[in-house]
Amino acid sequence: MIPWEMVVRMNLRRARQLFRRGKIYTGIGFAVLVFLGIAVYVLINGIAHLTPAFVFGNAKGGGLLPAIATTIAAILLTLLVAVPVGVGGAIYLVEYAKGDSLFVRAVRVTTETLTGIPSILFGLFGFLFFVIALGWSWSLLAGVLTLSIMVLPGILRTSEQAMRSAPDGLRESSYALGVGKLRTILQVIVPSALPGILSAVILSIGRIVGESAALILTAGTVLAFPKGLFQSSATLSVFMYSLASEGLDFGKAFATAIVLLVTVFAVNTAANALAKRIQR
């Protein structure tokens, strides 16, 4: 091969690599700029109203502490319901069910369909079933179960993909040592798929914190501490929507948005730290 042809091919290869890197860095930079723009805009409009009395005040004074407590309770309870069901369903689909059976195909089609359904439809279902049919009225339990149905398809789908990506050599080595199937799944397959499962959990937390349409129809808009599962209480996103939509106080709405951003950042940081500790 003539040397100059090799040089041309190497230059073309480097140019393609640089072009691909440029697209990646451009996308990352655009996402960062959009986030910074939103964060700066929210800070400019809400920092003046972000006072300790507003953040740590009770419901009578219009403070955010009840909404913060409700948001944390909704996150924990929703994950407590959705994660075991989603991971358990993924274990069944990967390890026990037949890959080409009608049931498995129906579950996958249903999961993919539910992933793309708008949250307001989940809210209407939760309102008609939990609030009206079961007679629970607007309550934290109705909101939690509605959120669990919302995030369950994502957890199930991501967990299934993570478990399928586990090397077959892990299973074969475990079986060769005389380990049973259930113990192999729990102590070999699930730990190897843990990064993917934790990623699904973190994404679900973001959706839970930012959800408002479904919770307005199921959990209600009452600003109060969640003293029981059958009590109506509003999360941060619902309270922010109420302030903005009813025109009560846009300054406090922006201040609530700041607290919501900080809450999302704190929860995601804690979840990532816990994920790294579990992986170690």
DRENLOVO-216231 format. One record per residue (C-alpha): residue in one letter; chain; z, y, x. Coordinates in nm, 2 decimals. Layout:
BEGIN
   residuo   cadena        w        v        u
         a        A        Z        Y        X
...
END
This chain:
BEGIN
   residuo   cadena        w        v        u
         m        A     0.00     0.00     0.00
         i        A    -0.09     0.35     0.13
         p        A     0.22     0.54     0.23
         w        A     0.13     0.85     0.02
         e        A     0.11     0.64    -0.29
         m        A     0.46     0.51    -0.23
         v        A     0.58     0.87    -0.19
         v        A     0.41     0.97    -0.52
         r        A     0.57     0.68    -0.71
         m        A     0.92     0.76    -0.56
         n        A     0.88     1.13    -0.66
         l        A     0.78     1.03    -1.01
         r        A     1.07     0.80    -1.04
         r        A     1.31     1.07    -0.92
         a        A     1.15     1.31    -1.16
         r        A     1.21     1.08    -1.46
         q        A     1.57     1.02    -1.35
         l        A     1.63     1.39    -1.32
         f        A     1.47     1.45    -1.67
         r        A     1.70     1.18    -1.82
         r        A     2.00     1.33    -1.66
         g        A     1.90     1.68    -1.77
         k        A     1.87     1.56    -2.13
         i        A     2.22     1.40    -2.11
         y        A     2.38     1.71    -1.95
         t        A     2.20     1.93    -2.20
         g        A     2.34     1.74    -2.50
         i        A     2.69     1.74    -2.35
         g        A     2.67     2.11    -2.27
         f        A     2.55     2.19    -2.62
         a        A     2.83     1.99    -2.78
         v        A     3.09     2.16    -2.56
         l        A     2.95     2.50    -2.64
         v        A     2.95     2.43    -3.02
         f        A     3.32     2.32    -3.00
         l        A     3.42     2.62    -2.79
         g        A     3.24     2.85    -3.02
         i        A     3.42     2.71    -3.33
         a        A     3.76     2.70    -3.15
         v        A     3.72     3.07    -3.03
         y        A     3.61     3.18    -3.37
         v        A     3.91     3.02    -3.54
         l        A     4.15     3.15    -3.27
         i        A     4.02     3.51    -3.31
         n        A     4.06     3.50    -3.69
         g        A     4.39     3.31    -3.71
         i        A     4.60     3.37    -3.41
         a        A     4.76     3.69    -3.56
         h        A     4.88     3.48    -3.85
         l        A     5.01     3.19    -3.65
         t        A     5.38     3.27    -3.65
         p        A     5.68     3.03    -3.61
         a        A     5.79     3.10    -3.97
         f        A     5.45     3.00    -4.10
         v        A     5.41     2.69    -3.88
         f        A     5.77     2.55    -3.92
         g        A     5.85     2.70    -4.26
         n        A     5.93     2.49    -4.57
         a        A     5.73     2.46    -4.88
         k        A     5.91     2.74    -5.06
         g        A     5.80     2.99    -4.80
         g        A     5.45     2.86    -4.78
         g        A     5.50     2.70    -4.44
         l        A     5.30     2.43    -4.28
         l        A     5.57     2.18    -4.20
         p        A     5.54     1.98    -4.52
         a        A     5.16     1.96    -4.47
         i        A     5.21     1.85    -4.10
         a        A     5.45     1.58    -4.21
         t        A     5.21     1.46    -4.49
         t        A     4.92     1.45    -4.24
         i        A     5.12     1.23    -3.99
         a        A     5.24     1.01    -4.27
         a        A     4.88     0.97    -4.40
         i        A     4.76     0.87    -4.05
         l        A     5.03     0.61    -3.99
         l        A     5.01     0.45    -4.34
         t        A     4.63     0.44    -4.35
         l        A     4.61     0.28    -4.01
         l        A     4.89     0.04    -4.11
         v        A     4.67    -0.08    -4.40
         a        A     4.31    -0.05    -4.25
         v        A     4.35    -0.18    -3.90
         p        A     4.50    -0.53    -3.97
         v        A     4.24    -0.58    -4.25
         g        A     3.95    -0.45    -4.04
         v        A     4.04    -0.65    -3.73
         g        A     4.12    -0.96    -3.93
         g        A     3.79    -0.94    -4.11
         a        A     3.61    -0.90    -3.77
         i        A     3.78    -1.21    -3.64
         y        A     3.67    -1.41    -3.94
         l        A     3.31    -1.29    -3.92
         v        A     3.28    -1.36    -3.54
         e        A     3.49    -1.67    -3.50
         y        A     3.50    -1.86    -3.83
         a        A     3.21    -1.76    -4.06
         k        A     2.86    -1.90    -4.02
         g        A     2.64    -1.63    -3.88
         d        A     2.35    -1.67    -4.12
         s        A     2.55    -1.74    -4.44
         l        A     2.49    -1.54    -4.76
         f        A     2.86    -1.42    -4.75
         v        A     2.83    -1.28    -4.40
         r        A     2.51    -1.10    -4.48
         a        A     2.66    -0.96    -4.79
         v        A     2.96    -0.83    -4.60
         r        A     2.75    -0.67    -4.34
         v        A     2.52    -0.50    -4.59
         t        A     2.82    -0.38    -4.79
         t        A     2.99    -0.25    -4.47
         e        A     2.68    -0.06    -4.36
         t        A     2.64     0.08    -4.72
         l        A     3.00     0.20    -4.74
         t        A     2.97     0.37    -4.40
         g        A     2.71     0.61    -4.53
         i        A     2.87     0.69    -4.87
         p        A     3.00     1.05    -4.90
         s        A     3.38     1.09    -4.91
         i        A     3.37     1.25    -5.26
         l        A     3.26     0.92    -5.41
         f        A     3.55     0.75    -5.25
         g        A     3.77     1.02    -5.40
         l        A     3.62     0.96    -5.74
         f        A     3.68     0.59    -5.72
         g        A     4.04     0.65    -5.60
         f        A     4.10     0.89    -5.88
         l        A     3.96     0.66    -6.15
         f        A     4.13     0.34    -6.02
         f        A     4.45     0.44    -5.85
         v        A     4.54     0.76    -6.04
         i        A     4.40     0.68    -6.39
         a        A     4.37     0.30    -6.43
         l        A     4.69     0.21    -6.24
         g        A     4.88     0.51    -6.36
         w        A     5.00     0.63    -6.02
         s        A     4.91     0.99    -6.09
         w        A     4.83     1.21    -5.78
         s        A     5.04     1.05    -5.51
         l        A     5.05     0.98    -5.14
         l        A     4.99     0.61    -5.20
         a        A     4.67     0.67    -5.39
         g        A     4.54     0.90    -5.11
         v        A     4.64     0.65    -4.84
         l        A     4.46     0.36    -5.01
         t        A     4.15     0.57    -5.07
         l        A     4.15     0.67    -4.70
         s        A     4.20     0.30    -4.60
         i        A     3.89     0.21    -4.80
         m        A     3.70     0.49    -4.63
         v        A     3.78     0.40    -4.27
         l        A     3.78     0.02    -4.32
         p        A     3.40    -0.03    -4.28
         g        A     3.39     0.16    -3.95
         i        A     3.69    -0.04    -3.81
         l        A     3.54    -0.37    -3.92
         r        A     3.20    -0.30    -3.79
         t        A     3.31    -0.17    -3.45
         s        A     3.57    -0.45    -3.40
         e        A     3.30    -0.71    -3.48
         q        A     3.06    -0.56    -3.23
         a        A     3.34    -0.55    -2.97
         m        A     3.43    -0.91    -3.02
         r        A     3.07    -1.03    -3.01
         s        A     3.03    -0.85    -2.68
         a        A     3.31    -1.06    -2.52
         p        A     3.16    -1.31    -2.27
         d        A     3.13    -1.67    -2.39
         g        A     3.28    -1.77    -2.06
         l        A     3.62    -1.65    -2.17
         r        A     3.61    -1.88    -2.47
         e        A     3.48    -2.17    -2.27
         s        A     3.74    -2.13    -2.00
         s        A     4.02    -2.10    -2.25
         y        A     3.91    -2.41    -2.44
         a        A     3.87    -2.60    -2.11
         l        A     4.24    -2.53    -2.03
         g        A     4.34    -2.69    -2.36
         v        A     4.42    -2.36    -2.54
         g        A     4.37    -2.37    -2.92
         k        A     4.12    -2.16    -3.11
         l        A     4.37    -1.92    -3.27
         r        A     4.56    -1.86    -2.94
         t        A     4.23    -1.81    -2.77
         i        A     4.13    -1.55    -3.02
         l        A     4.46    -1.36    -3.01
         q        A     4.53    -1.38    -2.64
         v        A     4.17    -1.38    -2.49
         i        A     3.91    -1.24    -2.73
         v        A     4.10    -0.96    -2.90
         p        A     4.24    -0.82    -2.57
         s        A     3.89    -0.82    -2.42
         a        A     3.76    -0.63    -2.73
         l        A     4.06    -0.39    -2.73
         p        A     3.87    -0.09    -2.59
         g        A     3.62    -0.10    -2.88
         i        A     3.89    -0.16    -3.14
         l        A     4.09     0.14    -3.01
         s        A     3.78     0.36    -3.01
         a        A     3.73     0.28    -3.38
         v        A     4.10     0.36    -3.44
         i        A     4.07     0.70    -3.27
         l        A     3.75     0.78    -3.47
         s        A     3.93     0.68    -3.79
         i        A     4.22     0.91    -3.70
         g        A     3.98     1.20    -3.68
         r        A     3.83     1.12    -4.02
         i        A     4.17     1.09    -4.18
         v        A     4.29     1.42    -4.04
         g        A     3.98     1.61    -4.15
         e        A     3.94     1.46    -4.49
         s        A     4.00     1.68    -4.79
         a        A     3.76     1.59    -5.08
         a        A     3.90     1.24    -5.14
         l        A     4.26     1.36    -5.10
         i        A     4.23     1.64    -5.34
         l        A     4.14     1.39    -5.61
         t        A     4.40     1.13    -5.52
         a        A     4.69     1.28    -5.33
         g        A     4.68     1.63    -5.49
         t        A     4.73     1.98    -5.36
         v        A     5.11     2.02    -5.39
         l        A     5.27     2.15    -5.07
         a        A     5.58     1.94    -5.04
         f        A     5.75     1.69    -4.81
         p        A     5.64     1.33    -4.88
         k        A     5.97     1.20    -5.00
         g        A     5.81     0.89    -5.16
         l        A     5.48     0.71    -5.19
         f        A     5.43     0.81    -5.55
         q        A     5.48     1.18    -5.49
         s        A     5.20     1.43    -5.46
         s        A     5.17     1.61    -5.13
         a        A     4.89     1.80    -4.95
         t        A     4.77     1.74    -4.59
         l        A     4.67     2.02    -4.35
         s        A     4.30     2.00    -4.44
         v        A     4.37     2.01    -4.82
         f        A     4.61     2.30    -4.78
         m        A     4.35     2.49    -4.57
         y        A     4.09     2.42    -4.83
         s        A     4.32     2.55    -5.10
         l        A     4.38     2.87    -4.91
         a        A     4.01     2.93    -4.84
         s        A     3.86     2.82    -5.18
         e        A     4.11     3.01    -5.40
         g        A     4.09     3.32    -5.18
         l        A     4.47     3.33    -5.13
         d        A     4.48     3.42    -4.77
         f        A     4.19     3.37    -4.53
         g        A     4.41     3.46    -4.23
         k        A     4.65     3.18    -4.31
         a        A     4.36     2.95    -4.36
         f        A     4.24     3.02    -4.01
         a        A     4.59     2.98    -3.88
         t        A     4.61     2.64    -4.06
         a        A     4.28     2.55    -3.89
         i        A     4.44     2.62    -3.55
         v        A     4.73     2.39    -3.63
         l        A     4.48     2.13    -3.75
         l        A     4.29     2.15    -3.42
         v        A     4.61     2.12    -3.22
         t        A     4.72     1.82    -3.44
         v        A     4.39     1.64    -3.39
         f        A     4.40     1.70    -3.01
         a        A     4.77     1.58    -2.99
         v        A     4.70     1.27    -3.20
         n        A     4.39     1.18    -3.00
         t        A     4.57     1.24    -2.67
         a        A     4.86     1.02    -2.78
         a        A     4.62     0.75    -2.90
         n        A     4.42     0.75    -2.57
         a        A     4.74     0.73    -2.37
         l        A     4.86     0.44    -2.58
         a        A     4.52     0.27    -2.54
         k        A     4.52     0.30    -2.17
         r        A     4.88     0.16    -2.15
         i        A     4.79    -0.13    -2.37
         q        A     4.48    -0.21    -2.16
         r        A     4.69    -0.21    -1.84
END
